Amino acid sequence: MYRGILKTCALSIAALAFCTQAFALDNDISIEFPSARTAAAGGTHVTVTDDLSSLFSNPAGFMSAEPQISLAEISVGMRGPIFDIAGLVIQGMDQDFSALLGSEAVLDLVSSLYAAADVLGPISFGYLGKGLGFGFFNTTDVTFSSNSPLTVTAMAGEQLTLAGGYAFRIPLSKENAHVLDLGVLLKGSLRGEVELTRTLLELPDLFSNIGFETVTDSPFKLISGIGVDAGVRYGYSDIFAAAVVGKDLYTPTMTQSYTTTNVFLENAEDPSVSYGLVPIDLTAGVLFSPRLGVFGRFIDDLRFTLDYTDILDFLTHPESASNPILHVSLGAELRILEILMIRGGFNQGLFAAGLGLDLTIFGLNIAMYGTELSSEPGLRPVYNAQVGINFRL
């Protein structure tokens, strides 16, 4: 019977993948939970389910998660040469900005610019455990990129996300040493986005006259999306786990585009509307947590994780499919004296590392990691930093 259930699930996911590939349109929304913990351990792992940051990793894990309530969380992440950009802006305030824009440092920076910053919170409330999981949080982000020569595009966005799911367990042995958990998650998100594009020649005038009108006179997008994830997780005691997750099994999006932010605020005209469908992300992973014997006096937990993400990318979105190496996510986490966590891993072929401090109600996580912007390993790596503070019960 269990094999029949798993076979049916696999066939359903495969059929949905082909439907997504056939009917997918452009989409501009990503429903996720930025986390310094997962970033330090090589990315999100579908077998790790003991933290609210795993809300979108695998809904089947809600059954094995220890009950916890997130009261608040603030996570700040920076990607690319954020400090270089800030330094150039400060330098431009002290001298002729036009002369600074013609310098070699600025031209090199703009030629392949990608920098971003994001903030999770202060709204970050959720519950995880006993088969249930839900969360409500906000994220704020800004991205600077150069999509054409000597042109800079700045995009700022604010997003609200609500998600909730349920999991149930199928015992495979009388002692519950072998268990099979299945879960489903419903999620929805609303995002506002302002985009501003300027050439290098227009930047001096922009910085000399920047104000609230700069935002209100820029194009605005309102993006909404609602979707469903489903997953299955097999666990053997606390030693081994294997999981398969279908993220965005069906996640349609709607984008309303306004000529300016003022037009949106005043409801002055009808927007242009487009529809999209987020491609399915089928991910599989395993977890191994060895018995520590005498070392268990000092080391509370040691786990190794290995995932292969977005298995069907060559079917669901072949135009942006990436090298198989970029799909591999490897992570390790070591907990010492129930307080200190040491993490490391590889994601998209780049190294990740970080530390965590767990004081029960209060937690602190720090991560340094890399991401690959191209579809081939090592062509356009970007290195990132993230710090997170959380308050949980």
VEXDREN-2710 file (C-alpha; in Angstrom, 1 decimal):
% VEXDREN-2710
k/r/px/py/pz
1/MET/0.0/0.0/0.0
2/TYR/2.8/2.4/0.9
3/ARG/4.6/1.7/-2.3
4/GLY/1.4/2.5/-4.2
5/ILE/1.1/5.8/-2.4
6/LEU/4.6/6.8/-3.1
7/LYS/4.3/5.7/-6.8
8/THR/1.1/7.8/-7.1
9/CYS/2.8/10.9/-5.6
10/ALA/5.8/10.5/-7.9
11/LEU/3.7/10.2/-11.0
12/SER/1.6/13.2/-10.0
13/ILE/4.7/15.3/-9.5
14/ALA/6.1/14.3/-12.9
15/ALA/2.8/15.1/-14.6
16/LEU/2.6/18.5/-12.9
17/ALA/6.2/19.2/-14.0
18/PHE/5.3/18.7/-17.7
19/CYS/2.2/20.9/-17.2
20/THR/4.3/23.6/-15.7
21/GLN/6.8/23.4/-18.6
22/ALA/4.0/23.6/-21.1
23/PHE/2.0/26.5/-19.5
24/ALA/4.6/28.5/-17.5
25/LEU/4.7/32.2/-18.0
26/ASP/7.1/34.8/-16.5
27/ASN/6.9/35.1/-12.7
28/ASP/8.5/37.7/-10.4
29/ILE/8.0/36.3/-6.9
30/SER/9.9/33.9/-4.7
31/ILE/8.3/32.6/-1.5
32/GLU/11.1/31.7/1.0
33/PHE/12.5/32.3/4.4
34/PRO/15.9/34.0/4.5
35/SER/18.0/32.3/7.2
36/ALA/21.6/32.7/8.4
37/ARG/21.4/29.2/9.8
38/THR/20.6/27.4/6.6
39/ALA/22.9/29.6/4.6
40/ALA/25.9/28.6/6.8
41/ALA/25.1/24.9/6.4
42/GLY/25.1/24.9/2.6
43/GLY/21.5/26.0/2.0
44/THR/18.1/24.6/2.8
45/HIS/18.0/20.8/3.4
46/VAL/14.8/18.9/3.0
47/THR/15.6/16.5/5.8
48/VAL/16.3/19.1/8.5
49/THR/13.1/20.1/10.2
50/ASP/13.9/21.4/13.7
51/ASP/13.8/25.1/13.0
52/LEU/11.2/27.6/11.8
53/SER/13.6/28.4/8.9
54/SER/12.7/24.9/7.6
55/LEU/9.0/26.0/7.1
56/PHE/9.5/26.0/3.3
57/SER/12.0/23.1/3.2
58/ASN/9.7/20.1/3.7
59/PRO/6.1/20.1/5.2
60/ALA/6.5/16.4/6.1
61/GLY/9.0/17.5/8.7
62/PHE/6.4/19.2/10.8
63/MET/5.7/15.8/12.4
64/SER/9.2/15.2/13.8
65/ALA/9.9/18.8/14.8
66/GLU/10.0/19.8/18.4
67/PRO/7.2/22.3/19.3
68/GLN/8.5/25.9/19.1
69/ILE/7.0/29.3/18.8
70/SER/8.8/32.2/17.0
71/LEU/8.0/35.5/18.6
72/ALA/10.2/37.7/16.5
73/GLU/13.2/37.5/14.2
74/ILE/15.4/40.0/12.4
75/SER/17.8/38.7/9.7
76/VAL/20.0/41.0/7.7
77/GLY/21.8/39.8/4.6
78/MET/24.2/41.5/2.1
79/ARG/25.3/40.2/-1.3
80/GLY/28.1/41.5/-3.5
81/PRO/30.1/44.7/-3.1
82/ILE/27.6/46.6/-0.9
83/PHE/30.4/48.2/1.0
84/ASP/32.2/49.3/-2.2
85/ILE/29.0/51.0/-3.4
86/ALA/28.5/52.7/0.0
87/GLY/32.1/53.9/-0.1
88/LEU/31.7/55.4/-3.6
89/VAL/28.5/57.2/-2.6
90/ILE/30.2/58.7/0.5
91/GLN/33.2/59.6/-1.6
92/GLY/31.0/61.3/-4.2
93/MET/29.5/63.5/-1.5
94/ASP/32.9/64.9/-0.6
95/GLN/34.0/65.6/-4.2
96/ASP/32.8/66.1/-7.8
97/PHE/30.5/63.2/-8.4
98/SER/30.8/63.5/-12.1
99/ALA/34.5/63.1/-12.0
100/LEU/34.1/60.1/-9.7
101/LEU/31.8/58.3/-12.1
102/GLY/34.5/58.5/-14.8
103/SER/37.1/56.7/-12.6
104/GLU/38.3/53.3/-13.4
105/ALA/37.0/51.9/-10.1
106/VAL/33.4/52.9/-10.9
107/LEU/33.6/51.6/-14.5
108/ASP/34.9/48.2/-13.4
109/LEU/32.2/48.0/-10.7
110/VAL/29.3/48.9/-13.1
111/SER/30.5/46.6/-15.9
112/SER/29.4/43.5/-13.9
113/LEU/27.4/45.0/-11.0
114/TYR/25.3/42.8/-8.8
115/ALA/24.7/43.8/-5.2
116/ALA/21.8/43.3/-2.9
117/ALA/20.6/43.6/0.7
118/ASP/17.6/42.0/2.4
119/VAL/16.0/42.2/5.8
120/LEU/13.6/39.6/7.4
121/GLY/11.3/41.1/10.0
122/PRO/10.4/42.7/12.3
123/ILE/7.2/40.7/11.6
124/SER/8.2/37.1/12.0
125/PHE/5.7/35.0/13.9
126/GLY/5.2/31.2/13.6
127/TYR/4.7/27.8/15.1
128/LEU/6.3/24.5/14.3
129/GLY/5.7/21.0/15.8
130/LYS/3.3/18.1/16.4
131/GLY/2.3/17.9/12.8
132/LEU/1.5/21.6/12.3
133/GLY/3.5/24.5/10.9
134/PHE/2.6/28.1/10.1
135/GLY/4.2/31.4/9.8
136/PHE/3.6/35.1/9.0
137/PHE/6.5/37.4/8.2
138/ASN/7.8/40.3/6.0
139/THR/10.9/40.8/4.0
140/THR/12.4/44.0/2.6
141/ASP/15.1/43.9/-0.1
142/VAL/17.0/46.2/-2.5
143/THR/19.1/45.1/-5.5
144/PHE/21.5/46.9/-7.7
145/SER/22.4/45.4/-11.1
146/SER/23.9/46.3/-14.4
147/ASN/21.9/44.6/-17.2
148/SER/23.4/46.7/-20.0
149/PRO/26.6/48.7/-20.5
150/LEU/27.0/51.8/-18.3
151/THR/23.5/51.4/-16.9
152/VAL/22.5/50.8/-13.3
153/THR/19.1/49.4/-12.2
154/ALA/17.9/49.7/-8.6
155/MET/15.0/47.6/-7.4
156/ALA/13.4/47.8/-4.0
157/GLY/10.7/45.5/-2.7
158/GLU/8.5/44.8/0.3
159/GLN/6.9/41.3/0.7
160/LEU/4.4/39.8/3.1
161/THR/4.1/36.0/3.3
162/LEU/1.7/33.7/5.0
163/ALA/2.0/29.9/5.1
164/GLY/0.5/27.0/6.9
165/GLY/0.7/23.2/6.6
166/TYR/-0.1/19.8/8.1
167/ALA/1.8/16.5/8.3
168/PHE/0.8/13.0/9.4
169/ARG/2.8/9.9/10.2
170/ILE/2.6/6.3/8.9
171/PRO/4.5/4.0/11.4
172/LEU/6.5/1.3/9.5
173/SER/7.5/-0.7/12.6
174/LYS/6.0/-1.4/16.0
175/GLU/8.7/0.5/17.9
176/ASN/8.4/3.5/15.6
177/ALA/12.1/3.1/14.7
178/HIS/11.1/3.4/11.0
179/VAL/8.5/6.1/10.2
180/LEU/7.2/7.7/7.0
181/ASP/5.8/11.2/7.3
182/LEU/3.8/13.0/4.6
183/GLY/2.9/16.7/4.6
184/VAL/1.4/19.6/2.6
185/LEU/1.9/23.3/2.9
186/LEU/-0.2/26.2/1.5
187/LYS/1.4/29.5/1.1
188/GLY/0.6/33.0/-0.2
189/SER/2.6/36.2/-0.7
190/LEU/2.0/39.8/-1.7
191/ARG/4.9/41.9/-3.0
192/GLY/5.3/45.6/-4.0
193/GLU/8.2/46.5/-6.2
194/VAL/9.7/49.8/-7.4
195/GLU/12.3/49.8/-10.1
196/LEU/14.6/52.7/-11.1
197/THR/17.0/52.6/-14.1
198/ARG/19.7/55.3/-14.8
199/THR/22.7/55.6/-17.0
200/LEU/26.0/56.7/-15.5
201/LEU/25.6/60.2/-17.1
202/GLU/22.2/60.5/-15.3
203/LEU/23.5/59.5/-11.8
204/PRO/24.9/62.9/-10.8
205/ASP/21.6/64.6/-11.4
206/LEU/19.8/61.8/-9.5
207/PHE/21.9/62.1/-6.4
208/SER/21.7/65.8/-6.4
209/ASN/17.9/65.8/-6.6
210/ILE/17.0/62.6/-4.9
211/GLY/13.8/62.7/-2.8
212/PHE/10.4/61.0/-2.2
213/GLU/9.4/62.0/-5.7
214/THR/12.2/59.7/-7.1
215/VAL/10.2/56.7/-5.8
216/THR/6.7/57.9/-6.5
217/ASP/7.6/58.8/-10.1
218/SER/9.1/55.3/-10.8
219/PRO/7.3/52.3/-12.2
220/PHE/5.6/50.1/-9.6
221/LYS/4.6/46.4/-9.6
222/LEU/2.1/44.6/-7.3
223/ILE/2.7/40.9/-7.4
224/SER/0.6/38.2/-5.7
225/GLY/1.1/34.5/-5.6
226/ILE/-0.5/31.5/-3.9
227/GLY/0.8/27.9/-4.0
228/VAL/1.2/24.5/-2.5
229/ASP/4.2/22.3/-1.5
230/ALA/4.1/18.6/-0.7
231/GLY/6.8/16.3/0.7
232/VAL/7.6/12.9/2.1
233/ARG/10.2/12.0/4.7
234/TYR/11.5/8.6/5.9
235/GLY/13.3/8.5/9.2
236/TYR/15.2/5.7/11.0
237/SER/15.5/6.6/14.7
238/ASP/17.6/9.8/15.0
239/ILE/20.4/8.4/12.8
240/PHE/19.2/8.5/9.2
241/ALA/16.6/10.4/7.1
242/ALA/15.7/10.7/3.5
243/ALA/13.2/13.0/1.9
244/VAL/11.7/14.2/-1.4
245/VAL/9.8/17.5/-1.7
246/GLY/7.9/19.0/-4.5
247/LYS/7.9/22.8/-4.0
248/ASP/5.5/25.0/-6.0
249/LEU/3.5/22.1/-7.3
250/TYR/1.0/24.7/-8.4
251/THR/1.9/28.3/-7.7
252/PRO/0.2/30.8/-10.0
253/THR/1.2/34.5/-9.8
254/MET/-0.4/37.7/-11.0
255/THR/1.5/40.9/-11.7
256/GLN/-0.1/44.3/-11.9
257/SER/2.2/46.9/-13.5
258/TYR/1.6/50.6/-13.0
259/THR/3.4/53.4/-14.9
260/THR/4.3/55.2/-11.6
261/THR/3.9/54.6/-7.9
262/ASN/1.7/57.7/-7.7
263/VAL/-0.7/56.1/-10.2
264/PHE/-1.0/53.1/-7.9
265/LEU/-1.5/55.1/-4.7
266/GLU/-4.1/57.3/-6.3
267/ASN/-5.7/54.5/-8.3
268/ALA/-5.6/56.8/-11.3
269/GLU/-5.7/54.2/-14.0
270/ASP/-6.1/50.5/-14.5
271/PRO/-2.8/48.5/-14.5
272/SER/-1.6/46.1/-17.1
273/VAL/-2.0/42.6/-15.8
274/SER/0.1/39.5/-16.6
275/TYR/0.0/36.0/-15.2
276/GLY/2.7/33.5/-14.4
277/LEU/3.3/30.0/-13.0
278/VAL/6.3/29.3/-10.8
279/PRO/8.2/26.2/-12.1
280/ILE/8.1/23.1/-9.9
281/ASP/11.2/22.5/-7.8
282/LEU/11.6/18.8/-7.0
283/THR/14.4/18.3/-4.4
284/ALA/15.7/15.1/-2.7
285/GLY/18.1/14.8/0.2
286/VAL/19.5/12.6/2.9
287/LEU/20.7/13.1/6.5
288/PHE/23.1/11.1/8.6
289/SER/23.6/11.7/12.3
290/PRO/26.2/9.2/13.8
291/ARG/26.2/8.0/17.4
292/LEU/28.9/9.8/19.2
293/GLY/29.6/7.4/22.1
294/VAL/31.9/8.9/24.7
295/PHE/32.1/12.2/22.8
296/GLY/28.3/12.7/23.4
297/ARG/29.3/14.2/26.8
298/PHE/30.4/17.3/25.0
299/ILE/28.9/17.1/21.5
300/ASP/25.1/17.1/21.6
301/ASP/24.5/16.6/17.9
302/LEU/26.4/16.1/14.7
303/ARG/24.7/15.8/11.4
304/PHE/25.7/15.6/7.7
305/THR/23.3/16.5/4.9
306/LEU/23.4/16.1/1.2
307/ASP/20.7/17.4/-1.2
308/TYR/20.2/17.6/-5.0
309/THR/17.9/20.6/-5.7
310/ASP/15.6/21.4/-8.6
311/ILE/16.0/18.0/-10.2
312/LEU/13.6/18.7/-13.1
313/ASP/14.9/22.1/-14.1
314/PHE/15.7/20.8/-17.6
315/LEU/12.0/20.0/-18.0
316/THR/10.3/22.8/-16.0
317/HIS/12.4/25.8/-17.1
318/PRO/15.0/24.6/-19.7
319/GLU/15.9/28.1/-20.7
320/SER/17.4/28.8/-17.3
321/ALA/18.6/25.2/-16.4
322/SER/22.0/25.1/-14.7
323/ASN/25.0/22.8/-14.5
324/PRO/24.3/19.7/-12.3
325/ILE/27.2/20.8/-10.0
326/LEU/25.1/23.9/-9.0
327/HIS/22.3/21.6/-7.8
328/VAL/24.4/19.8/-5.1
329/SER/24.1/21.1/-1.5
330/LEU/26.4/19.6/1.2
331/GLY/26.2/20.7/4.8
332/ALA/27.4/19.8/8.4
333/GLU/26.3/21.1/11.8
334/LEU/28.0/20.5/15.1
335/ARG/26.3/21.4/18.4
336/ILE/28.6/21.7/21.5
337/LEU/27.3/21.9/25.1
338/GLU/23.8/22.7/23.9
339/ILE/24.8/26.3/23.2
340/LEU/27.3/26.7/20.4
341/MET/26.7/25.5/16.8
342/ILE/29.5/25.3/14.2
343/ARG/28.3/25.0/10.6
344/GLY/29.8/24.5/7.2
345/GLY/29.1/23.3/3.8
346/PHE/29.1/23.7/0.0
347/ASN/26.3/25.1/-2.1
348/GLN/26.4/25.9/-5.8
349/GLY/30.1/24.9/-5.8
350/LEU/31.0/27.6/-3.2
351/PHE/32.0/27.3/0.4
352/ALA/29.8/28.3/3.3
353/ALA/30.4/28.6/7.0
354/GLY/28.9/30.1/10.1
355/LEU/28.3/30.0/13.9
356/GLY/25.2/29.9/16.0
357/LEU/24.4/30.7/19.6
358/ASP/21.4/29.1/21.3
359/LEU/20.3/30.5/24.6
360/THR/16.8/28.9/24.5
361/ILE/14.7/32.1/24.2
362/PHE/17.3/34.1/22.4
363/GLY/19.4/32.9/19.4
364/LEU/22.1/34.5/17.2
365/ASN/23.3/33.1/13.8
366/ILE/26.1/34.3/11.5
367/ALA/26.9/33.1/8.0
368/MET/29.4/33.7/5.2
369/TYR/28.5/31.9/1.9
370/GLY/28.6/32.2/-1.8
371/THR/26.1/32.1/-4.6
372/GLU/26.6/31.6/-8.3
373/LEU/24.7/34.0/-10.6
374/SER/25.5/32.2/-13.9
375/SER/24.4/28.7/-15.0
376/GLU/27.9/27.3/-14.9
377/PRO/30.1/26.9/-11.8
378/GLY/32.7/29.6/-11.1
379/LEU/31.7/32.0/-13.9
380/ARG/30.1/34.7/-11.7
381/PRO/30.3/34.0/-8.0
382/VAL/29.0/36.4/-5.4
383/TYR/30.0/36.2/-1.8
384/ASN/27.5/37.1/0.9
385/ALA/27.1/37.7/4.7
386/GLN/24.1/37.2/6.9
387/VAL/23.3/37.8/10.5
388/GLY/20.1/36.7/12.3
389/ILE/18.6/37.3/15.7
390/ASN/15.6/35.4/16.9
391/PHE/13.4/35.2/20.0
392/ARG/11.6/31.9/20.4
393/LEU/9.8/29.7/23.0
END
